[in-house]
Amino acid sequence: MSDDTWLLAAAGAHLKGAVGTARAAGGRVTVLAVGPRELADAAAAAAPDEVRWLETADDQPAEAWAAALAAEVATAAPHVVLAPSDPASRTLLAAAAVPLGAALLTRVLAVRPQDGALVVDRSSLGGAVVETLTVHGPLAAVLEDADDAPPAAAPATVAPLAPAGTPVPMQVKREPLPGAAAGIRDAARVVSVGRGLRSKDDLALLDGLLAALGAELACSMPVADDLGWVPKERYVGRSGQHIAPRLYLALGISGMPQHLEGVRDAKVVAAVNSDPAAPIFRTADYGVVGDLYEVVPALVAALAE
Ligand SMILES: Cc1cc2nc3c(=O)[nH]c(=O)nc-3n(C[C@H](O)[C@H](O)[C@H](O)COP(=O)(O)OP(=O)(O)OC[C@H]3O[C@@H](n4cnc5c(N)ncnc54)[C@H](O)[C@@H]3O)c2cc1C
């Protein structure tokens, strides 16, 4: 096992501060960029020690190379392998973790060597808590998105990589996002409803508000998943959509961390909840303690003025 760190990045990866995080993990930093040349160049600009680049074809995406690349990583035997949190990079990381026998952690913010072990800061409870773990032995970590870090040095050169293995044959099918998901992802204003709504028919109560605000409808997970009142593509949160509207108005939503994760990038969060102790009020920029069945018509009337 070397003291080096590898960063595995597939097309679509947001590298952001990933190279800086890799640098702090210790040793020589190698980025394995799997995708278009622009990805390799973006990695090189962040000044790792080395960029190895594998160009992929349409019918051979990064995932097809996961096993072959895992063998390359195993040969180098770095003590830390990192990946940004996009699905393809995570697939590369999981494959690489197996031959290394590495501990696999997600939502990692920082890694630093200390007294022969690795100290890992990791985001927990929907970002409310940072937990610090000590890992003995190799580590494979999915990074939480980081802020841009200024490059520390001159860009690295990019060397093409020819793995010894071959890609696994794959059938690739591309489909646009379902219309509903695309709608809430692009919307500037989103009105979202939770279990505070009593029945599916009561969704009609929101029509006037949606129209007045020019907003898209979203919901909490149970409203889509358990109750089936709103299409599943419209629920927001850890396992649902991650959205960044200018306004997110939560109606009858308690504000559990798993839900709030999906609106972390919203500019303004406003909430209506009948329970003054609802957790959503700890996050919301604006809050109304009240019954949504009274507050929504009042809001529509106020907007009409
Ligand atoms: C692994 C995992 C992943 C998850 N992922 C997600 C996810 O992606 N998205 C998600 O949403 N959840 C997710 N959850 C579920 C999450 O933990 C919560 O259970 C869920 O978000 C609660 O939904 P809710 O706020 O609509 O319902 P509740 O928690 O039941 O809250 C309803 C709220 O409505 C209020 N209310 C009731 N009546 C009224 C009224 N008349 N007027 C105003 N307010 C009223 C109540 O005070 C209460 O605060 C996940 C859970 C797990 C374990």
PDBQT file of the ligand as one rigid body, heavy atoms in Angstrom, charges set to zero:
ROOT
HETATM    1  C1  LIG A 401     -33.395   6.931   4.214  1.00  0.00    +0.000 C 
HETATM    2  C2  LIG A 401     -34.517   7.928   4.182  1.00  0.00    +0.000 A 
HETATM    3  C3  LIG A 401     -34.633   8.762   3.086  1.00  0.00    +0.000 A 
HETATM    4  C4  LIG A 401     -35.670   9.690   3.051  1.00  0.00    +0.000 A 
HETATM    5  N1  LIG A 401     -35.735  10.527   1.983  1.00  0.00    +0.000 NA
HETATM    6  C5  LIG A 401     -36.694  11.477   1.962  1.00  0.00    +0.000 A 
HETATM    7  C6  LIG A 401     -36.776  12.392   0.874  1.00  0.00    +0.000 A 
HETATM    8  O1  LIG A 401     -36.021  12.334  -0.083  1.00  0.00    +0.000 OA
HETATM    9  N2  LIG A 401     -37.747  13.329   0.932  1.00  0.00    +0.000 N 
HETATM   10  C7  LIG A 401     -38.643  13.444   1.961  1.00  0.00    +0.000 A 
HETATM   11  O2  LIG A 401     -39.505  14.332   1.929  1.00  0.00    +0.000 OA
HETATM   12  N3  LIG A 401     -38.583  12.580   2.993  1.00  0.00    +0.000 NA
HETATM   13  C8  LIG A 401     -37.658  11.599   3.011  1.00  0.00    +0.000 A 
HETATM   14  N4  LIG A 401     -37.623  10.726   4.056  1.00  0.00    +0.000 N 
HETATM   15  C9  LIG A 401     -38.716  10.776   5.051  1.00  0.00    +0.000 C 
HETATM   16  C10 LIG A 401     -38.515  11.877   6.063  1.00  0.00    +0.000 C 
HETATM   17  O3  LIG A 401     -37.705  11.402   7.110  1.00  0.00    +0.000 OA
HETATM   18  C11 LIG A 401     -39.873  12.323   6.654  1.00  0.00    +0.000 C 
HETATM   19  O4  LIG A 401     -40.538  11.210   7.184  1.00  0.00    +0.000 OA
HETATM   20  C12 LIG A 401     -40.774  12.998   5.632  1.00  0.00    +0.000 C 
HETATM   21  O5  LIG A 401     -40.080  14.029   4.954  1.00  0.00    +0.000 OA
HETATM   22  C13 LIG A 401     -41.971  13.582   6.369  1.00  0.00    +0.000 C 
HETATM   23  O6  LIG A 401     -42.872  14.095   5.435  1.00  0.00    +0.000 OA
HETATM   24  P1  LIG A 401     -43.870  15.266   5.845  1.00  0.00    +0.000 P 
HETATM   25  O7  LIG A 401     -43.121  16.409   6.399  1.00  0.00    +0.000 OA
HETATM   26  O8  LIG A 401     -44.779  15.496   4.698  1.00  0.00    +0.000 OA
HETATM   27  O9  LIG A 401     -44.777  14.543   6.959  1.00  0.00    +0.000 OA
HETATM   28  P2  LIG A 401     -44.802  14.708   8.537  1.00  0.00    +0.000 P 
HETATM   29  O10 LIG A 401     -43.478  14.510   9.127  1.00  0.00    +0.000 OA
HETATM   30  O11 LIG A 401     -45.908  13.840   9.001  1.00  0.00    +0.000 OA
HETATM   31  O12 LIG A 401     -45.183  16.227   8.773  1.00  0.00    +0.000 OA
HETATM   32  C14 LIG A 401     -46.436  16.790   8.500  1.00  0.00    +0.000 C 
HETATM   33  C15 LIG A 401     -46.390  18.201   9.028  1.00  0.00    +0.000 C 
HETATM   34  O13 LIG A 401     -47.582  18.865   8.678  1.00  0.00    +0.000 OA
HETATM   35  C16 LIG A 401     -47.962  19.710   9.755  1.00  0.00    +0.000 C 
HETATM   36  N5  LIG A 401     -49.402  19.916   9.626  1.00  0.00    +0.000 N 
HETATM   37  C17 LIG A 401     -50.411  19.043   9.890  1.00  0.00    +0.000 A 
HETATM   38  N6  LIG A 401     -51.599  19.589   9.591  1.00  0.00    +0.000 NA
HETATM   39  C18 LIG A 401     -51.333  20.851   9.137  1.00  0.00    +0.000 A 
HETATM   40  C19 LIG A 401     -52.155  21.906   8.664  1.00  0.00    +0.000 A 
HETATM   41  N7  LIG A 401     -53.485  21.790   8.568  1.00  0.00    +0.000 N 
HETATM   42  N8  LIG A 401     -51.560  23.070   8.307  1.00  0.00    +0.000 NA
HETATM   43  C20 LIG A 401     -50.212  23.213   8.393  1.00  0.00    +0.000 A 
HETATM   44  N9  LIG A 401     -49.394  22.232   8.825  1.00  0.00    +0.000 NA
HETATM   45  C21 LIG A 401     -49.949  21.065   9.167  1.00  0.00    +0.000 A 
HETATM   46  C22 LIG A 401     -47.567  18.955  11.008  1.00  0.00    +0.000 C 
HETATM   47  O14 LIG A 401     -47.367  19.840  12.084  1.00  0.00    +0.000 OA
HETATM   48  C23 LIG A 401     -46.258  18.296  10.560  1.00  0.00    +0.000 C 
HETATM   49  O15 LIG A 401     -45.136  19.107  10.871  1.00  0.00    +0.000 OA
HETATM   50  C24 LIG A 401     -36.599   9.784   4.115  1.00  0.00    +0.000 A 
HETATM   51  C25 LIG A 401     -36.465   8.934   5.213  1.00  0.00    +0.000 A 
HETATM   52  C26 LIG A 401     -35.449   8.023   5.247  1.00  0.00    +0.000 A 
HETATM   53  C27 LIG A 401     -35.328   7.118   6.458  1.00  0.00    +0.000 C 
ENDROOT
TORSDOF 0
